[in-house]
Amino acid sequence: MNTEQFERTVYDVVQSLPPWVREALDNIDIFVEEQPEPDLDPDGQGLLGIYLGTPLPERGVGYAWALPDIIYIFRQPHLALGLPEDELRQEIARTVIHEIAHYFGIDDDHLDEIGWG
């Protein structure tokens, strides 16, 4: 899957979210990068995505004028999974939704409990 197709898949996933989810995405940017920078994945574990910011439930009055939170979705680690295209698209969607869940304040333990870890 080339970069344009990958970016389009990420875009399509976000557009397919329920309207209330899209409307709640405030002050956040979603970027596709080829690989995580070493400081984001110091052990080189093939990080698929990461959310960097202040989760929605933790934002208080002092949050005003903050720089946008960021979700990075990494293309090469996804491709390294060696999945057929339809399964790759599902994995990309899973990663995007997983990182958006972190934005909503849902931690990895809870995501594991509900099968999204």
Contacts in CASP RR format, 6 or more apart in sequence:
PFRMAT RR
TARGET T0000
AUTHOR 0000-0000-0000
METHOD contacts of the structure
MODEL  1
MNTEQFERTVYDVVQSLPPWVREALDNIDIFVEEQPEPDLDPDGQGLLGI
YLGTPLPERGVGYAWALPDIIYIFRQPHLALGLPEDELRQEIARTVIHEI
AHYFGIDDDHLDEIGWG
1 9 0 8 1.000
1 75 0 8 1.000
1 79 0 8 1.000
1 85 0 8 1.000
1 88 0 8 1.000
3 32 0 8 1.000
3 34 0 8 1.000
3 75 0 8 1.000
6 32 0 8 1.000
6 75 0 8 1.000
6 78 0 8 1.000
6 92 0 8 1.000
7 32 0 8 1.000
9 89 0 8 1.000
9 92 0 8 1.000
9 93 0 8 1.000
10 30 0 8 1.000
10 32 0 8 1.000
10 73 0 8 1.000
10 92 0 8 1.000
10 96 0 8 1.000
13 92 0 8 1.000
13 93 0 8 1.000
13 96 0 8 1.000
13 97 0 8 1.000
14 22 0 8 1.000
14 25 0 8 1.000
14 30 0 8 1.000
14 96 0 8 1.000
15 22 0 8 1.000
17 97 0 8 1.000
17 100 0 8 1.000
21 100 0 8 1.000
24 56 0 8 1.000
24 104 0 8 1.000
25 100 0 8 1.000
25 103 0 8 1.000
26 56 0 8 1.000
27 66 0 8 1.000
27 68 0 8 1.000
27 69 0 8 1.000
28 68 0 8 1.000
28 69 0 8 1.000
28 70 0 8 1.000
28 71 0 8 1.000
28 103 0 8 1.000
29 68 0 8 1.000
29 69 0 8 1.000
29 70 0 8 1.000
29 71 0 8 1.000
30 70 0 8 1.000
30 71 0 8 1.000
30 73 0 8 1.000
30 96 0 8 1.000
31 70 0 8 1.000
31 71 0 8 1.000
31 72 0 8 1.000
31 73 0 8 1.000
32 72 0 8 1.000
32 73 0 8 1.000
32 74 0 8 1.000
32 75 0 8 1.000
33 72 0 8 1.000
33 73 0 8 1.000
33 74 0 8 1.000
33 75 0 8 1.000
34 74 0 8 1.000
34 75 0 8 1.000
34 76 0 8 1.000
35 74 0 8 1.000
35 75 0 8 1.000
35 76 0 8 1.000
35 77 0 8 1.000
36 44 0 8 1.000
36 46 0 8 1.000
36 47 0 8 1.000
36 49 0 8 1.000
36 50 0 8 1.000
36 72 0 8 1.000
36 74 0 8 1.000
36 77 0 8 1.000
38 44 0 8 1.000
40 47 0 8 1.000
40 50 0 8 1.000
40 72 0 8 1.000
41 47 0 8 1.000
46 74 0 8 1.000
46 77 0 8 1.000
46 80 0 8 1.000
47 74 0 8 1.000
47 77 0 8 1.000
48 73 0 8 1.000
48 74 0 8 1.000
48 77 0 8 1.000
48 78 0 8 1.000
48 91 0 8 1.000
48 95 0 8 1.000
49 71 0 8 1.000
49 72 0 8 1.000
49 73 0 8 1.000
49 74 0 8 1.000
49 77 0 8 1.000
49 95 0 8 1.000
49 98 0 8 1.000
49 99 0 8 1.000
50 71 0 8 1.000
50 72 0 8 1.000
50 99 0 8 1.000
51 69 0 8 1.000
51 70 0 8 1.000
51 71 0 8 1.000
51 99 0 8 1.000
51 100 0 8 1.000
51 102 0 8 1.000
51 103 0 8 1.000
52 69 0 8 1.000
52 70 0 8 1.000
52 71 0 8 1.000
52 72 0 8 1.000
53 69 0 8 1.000
53 70 0 8 1.000
53 103 0 8 1.000
54 63 0 8 1.000
54 66 0 8 1.000
54 69 0 8 1.000
55 102 0 8 1.000
55 103 0 8 1.000
55 104 0 8 1.000
55 105 0 8 1.000
56 103 0 8 1.000
56 104 0 8 1.000
56 105 0 8 1.000
57 104 0 8 1.000
57 105 0 8 1.000
58 105 0 8 1.000
69 103 0 8 1.000
71 96 0 8 1.000
71 99 0 8 1.000
71 100 0 8 1.000
71 103 0 8 1.000
73 92 0 8 1.000
73 95 0 8 1.000
73 96 0 8 1.000
73 99 0 8 1.000
78 88 0 8 1.000
78 91 0 8 1.000
78 92 0 8 1.000
78 95 0 8 1.000
79 88 0 8 1.000
81 88 0 8 1.000
81 91 0 8 1.000
82 88 0 8 1.000
83 91 0 8 1.000
94 116 0 8 1.000
97 116 0 8 1.000
98 111 0 8 1.000
98 116 0 8 1.000
98 117 0 8 1.000
101 111 0 8 1.000
101 116 0 8 1.000
108 117 0 8 1.000
111 117 0 8 1.000
END
